[in-house]
């Protein structure tokens, strides 16, 4: 069965791999192809509809998929990402801490790690999700509303962060890394992982090699992304140069973090009820590479 890998701008690892001609040809020889699309928020619907079978996102969508009763598992993860940017407010907004966000609007990229990041930061600050007006807004619209002073806060990292900072002075209230590891995750429906382990391992081999090449030459990788999501290679370069690269097995530490955030989502009313995420991690495919 041919398998389709989803690649979108919010996952640079797969976006870059999809544009490496030699790697793409090797994957095609093993019945693996790419569907390149514009928004990572569409990953769950695309998996459900069978448009794609293998995906890469932040760590939040697998939690949401489990809460919806959709059986998926993470088969590989990236390193924690302390990216440039984070939870931003305007310098002139008079907002000096997370406590000052009570009753204020916060823009989040739809169905993304932004939800996990903000929830973790609010909990650490002793705030409840319901105390802020968090809303999922597509990045370009959230950017415009923030720059024009209509939106109080926004979660943004490079290259969007640099776009915003070039237009208006900003303060970073919180950055990824302190209370949320902000990992890239690679995942798929459990049925796909069970029926196609060889294809998963082929993808992992190519991802590992591609990430290593990006770490060694971020300028060349940025050139592959020139124009993607409306950003030039020059705009992509800071995000790629400052990002840790590499693909690793999803171990106990990652699972514990996911369970902690799933519990937090339930407390904050972001999912309908508590869930056990133990079956959403599968390291067997990565282990088979050894």
LOPALO-897815 format. One record per residue (C-alpha): z, x, y; residue in three letters; residue number from 1. Coordinates in steps of 0.5 Angstrom, whole numbers, plus 2048, in hexadecimal, padded with zeros to 3 digits. Layout:
N
    Z    X    Y  residu  num
    Z    X    Y     Ala  NUM
...
END
This chain:
290
    Z    X    Y  residu  num
  800  800  800     Unk    1
  7FE  803  807     Unk    2
  804  803  80B     Unk    3
  804  803  813     Unk    4
  809  807  817     Unk    5
  80A  804  81E     Unk    6
  80A  809  824     Unk    7
  80C  807  82B     Unk    8
  80E  80B  832     Unk    9
  816  80A  831     Unk   10
  815  80E  82A     Unk   11
  812  815  82C     Unk   12
  813  818  825     Unk   13
  80E  813  822     Unk   14
  80A  812  829     Unk   15
  808  819  828     Unk   16
  807  81A  821     Unk   17
  802  814  822     Unk   18
  7FE  818  826     Unk   19
  7FE  81F  822     Unk   20
  7F7  81E  81F     Unk   21
  7F8  823  819     Unk   22
  7FF  81F  817     Unk   23
  7FC  818  818     Unk   24
  7F6  81A  813     Unk   25
  7FB  81D  80E     Unk   26
  7FF  816  80F     Unk   27
  7F8  812  80E     Unk   28
  7F7  816  808     Unk   29
  7FD  813  805     Unk   30
  7FC  80C  807     Unk   31
  800  80C  80D     Unk   32
  7FD  80A  814     Unk   33
  800  809  81B     Unk   34
  801  803  81F     Unk   35
  802  805  827     Unk   36
  805  800  82B     Unk   37
  808  7FF  832     Unk   38
  80F  7FD  831     Unk   39
  815  7FF  82C     Unk   40
  818  7F8  82D     Unk   41
  812  7F5  828     Unk   42
  814  7F9  822     Unk   43
  818  7F4  81F     Unk   44
  813  7EF  820     Unk   45
  80E  7F3  81D     Unk   46
  812  7F5  817     Unk   47
  813  7EE  816     Unk   48
  80C  7EC  816     Unk   49
  809  7F2  812     Unk   50
  805  7F5  817     Unk   51
  809  7FC  816     Unk   52
  80D  7FE  811     Unk   53
  811  804  813     Unk   54
  814  805  81A     Unk   55
  818  809  81F     Unk   56
  81C  807  825     Unk   57
  823  808  827     Unk   58
  829  806  823     Unk   59
  82A  7FF  826     Unk   60
  824  7FB  822     Unk   61
  827  7FC  81B     Unk   62
  82D  7F9  81D     Unk   63
  82A  7F3  820     Unk   64
  825  7F3  81A     Unk   65
  82B  7F2  815     Unk   66
  82F  7ED  81A     Unk   67
  828  7E9  819     Unk   68
  828  7EA  811     Unk   69
  822  7EE  811     Unk   70
  823  7F4  80C     Unk   71
  822  7FA  80E     Unk   72
  824  801  80E     Unk   73
  824  808  812     Unk   74
  821  80E  80E     Unk   75
  822  813  813     Unk   76
  825  814  81A     Unk   77
  824  819  820     Unk   78
  82A  81D  823     Unk   79
  82E  81A  829     Unk   80
  82A  81A  82F     Unk   81
  82E  81B  836     Unk   82
  828  819  83A     Unk   83
  827  81A  841     Unk   84
  829  814  845     Unk   85
  82D  80E  842     Unk   86
  831  808  845     Unk   87
  82E  809  84C     Unk   88
  830  806  853     Unk   89
  82E  807  85A     Unk   90
  832  80C  85E     Unk   91
  832  807  864     Unk   92
  835  801  85F     Unk   93
  83C  803  860     Unk   94
  83D  803  858     Unk   95
  841  809  856     Unk   96
  843  807  84F     Unk   97
  842  802  849     Unk   98
  847  7FE  84B     Unk   99
  843  7FD  852     Unk  100
  83E  7F9  84E     Unk  101
  842  7F3  84C     Unk  102
  83E  7ED  84E     Unk  103
  838  7F2  850     Unk  104
  831  7F2  84C     Unk  105
  82F  7F7  847     Unk  106
  828  7F8  845     Unk  107
  826  7FA  83E     Unk  108
  820  7FB  83A     Unk  109
  81F  7F6  835     Unk  110
  821  7F7  82E     Unk  111
  823  7FE  82F     Unk  112
  829  803  82F     Unk  113
  82B  801  836     Unk  114
  82F  7FB  833     Unk  115
  833  800  82E     Unk  116
  834  805  834     Unk  117
  836  800  839     Unk  118
  83B  7FD  834     Unk  119
  83E  803  832     Unk  120
  83F  805  839     Unk  121
  842  7FF  83B     Unk  122
  847  7FF  836     Unk  123
  849  806  837     Unk  124
  84A  803  83F     Unk  125
  84E  7FD  83C     Unk  126
  849  7F8  83E     Unk  127
  846  7F3  83A     Unk  128
  83F  7F1  83A     Unk  129
  840  7EB  83D     Unk  130
  842  7EE  843     Unk  131
  83C  7F0  845     Unk  132
  835  7ED  846     Unk  133
  831  7F1  841     Unk  134
  82A  7EF  840     Unk  135
  824  7F1  83C     Unk  136
  81E  7F3  841     Unk  137
  818  7F6  840     Unk  138
  818  7FD  843     Unk  139
  813  7FD  848     Unk  140
  816  7F6  84B     Unk  141
  81D  7F9  84A     Unk  142
  81B  7FF  84E     Unk  143
  818  7FB  854     Unk  144
  81E  7F7  854     Unk  145
  823  7FD  854     Unk  146
  81F  801  859     Unk  147
  81E  7FB  85E     Unk  148
  826  7FA  85E     Unk  149
  825  7F3  85A     Unk  150
  828  7F6  853     Unk  151
  82F  7F9  854     Unk  152
  82E  7FE  84E     Unk  153
  829  800  849     Unk  154
  829  804  842     Unk  155
  824  809  843     Unk  156
  822  810  840     Unk  157
  81C  815  841     Unk  158
  817  814  843     Unk  159
  819  80D  846     Unk  160
  81F  810  849     Unk  161
  81B  815  84D     Unk  162
  816  810  84F     Unk  163
  81C  80C  852     Unk  164
  820  812  855     Unk  165
  81A  814  859     Unk  166
  81A  80E  85C     Unk  167
  821  80C  85E     Unk  168
  828  811  85D     Unk  169
  82C  80F  857     Unk  170
  832  810  854     Unk  171
  833  811  84C     Unk  172
  839  80D  84A     Unk  173
  839  80F  843     Unk  174
  834  813  83F     Unk  175
  832  812  837     Unk  176
  836  817  833     Unk  177
  83E  815  835     Unk  178
  83F  80F  831     Unk  179
  838  80E  82E     Unk  180
  834  813  82A     Unk  181
  82D  810  82C     Unk  182
  829  812  826     Unk  183
  822  811  824     Unk  184
  822  80D  81D     Unk  185
  81C  80C  818     Unk  186
  81D  806  814     Unk  187
  819  801  810     Unk  188
  81A  7FA  80C     Unk  189
  81E  7FC  806     Unk  190
  818  7FA  801     Unk  191
  814  7FF  804     Unk  192
  819  804  803     Unk  193
  81A  802  7FC     Unk  194
  812  801  7FA     Unk  195
  80F  807  7FE     Unk  196
  814  80D  7FE     Unk  197
  80E  812  7FE     Unk  198
  80B  810  804     Unk  199
  812  810  808     Unk  200
  813  817  806     Unk  201
  80C  819  808     Unk  202
  80D  816  80F     Unk  203
  814  81A  80F     Unk  204
  810  820  80E     Unk  205
  80B  81F  813     Unk  206
  811  81D  818     Unk  207
  815  823  817     Unk  208
  80F  828  818     Unk  209
  80D  824  81E     Unk  210
  814  824  821     Unk  211
  814  82B  820     Unk  212
  80E  82C  823     Unk  213
  810  828  829     Unk  214
  816  82C  82A     Unk  215
  812  833  82A     Unk  216
  80D  830  82F     Unk  217
  80F  82A  833     Unk  218
  80A  82B  838     Unk  219
  804  82A  832     Unk  220
  808  824  830     Unk  221
  808  821  837     Unk  222
  801  822  838     Unk  223
  800  81E  832     Unk  224
  804  818  835     Unk  225
  800  819  83C     Unk  226
  7FF  812  83E     Unk  227
  803  80F  839     Unk  228
  808  809  83C     Unk  229
  805  80B  843     Unk  230
  808  812  843     Unk  231
  804  818  844     Unk  232
  805  81E  840     Unk  233
  809  821  845     Unk  234
  80E  81B  846     Unk  235
  80F  81B  83E     Unk  236
  811  823  83E     Unk  237
  818  822  840     Unk  238
  819  81D  83B     Unk  239
  816  821  836     Unk  240
  819  828  838     Unk  241
  820  825  839     Unk  242
  820  821  832     Unk  243
  823  824  82C     Unk  244
  81E  824  826     Unk  245
  81F  823  81F     Unk  246
  81F  81E  819     Unk  247
  825  81E  815     Unk  248
  828  819  80F     Unk  249
  82D  813  811     Unk  250
  834  815  80F     Unk  251
  83B  813  80F     Unk  252
  83C  814  817     Unk  253
  836  810  819     Unk  254
  837  80A  814     Unk  255
  83F  80A  817     Unk  256
  83C  80A  81E     Unk  257
  837  804  81C     Unk  258
  83D  800  819     Unk  259
  841  801  81F     Unk  260
  83C  7FF  824     Unk  261
  83A  7F9  820     Unk  262
  841  7F7  820     Unk  263
  841  7F8  827     Unk  264
  83B  7F4  828     Unk  265
  83F  7EE  824     Unk  266
  845  7EF  829     Unk  267
  840  7EE  82F     Unk  268
  83C  7E8  82C     Unk  269
  836  7EC  82C     Unk  270
  835  7EA  825     Unk  271
  837  7E4  822     Unk  272
  83C  7E7  81D     Unk  273
  83F  7ED  81A     Unk  274
  83A  7F1  815     Unk  275
  83B  7F6  810     Unk  276
  836  7FC  811     Unk  277
  837  800  80B     Unk  278
  830  7FE  808     Unk  279
  82C  800  80E     Unk  280
  82C  807  80D     Unk  281
  828  80B  807     Unk  282
  828  812  807     Unk  283
  825  813  800     Unk  284
  81E  814  803     Unk  285
  820  81A  807     Unk  286
  824  81D  801     Unk  287
  81E  81D  7FD     Unk  288
  81B  822  802     Unk  289
  820  827  800     Unk  290
END
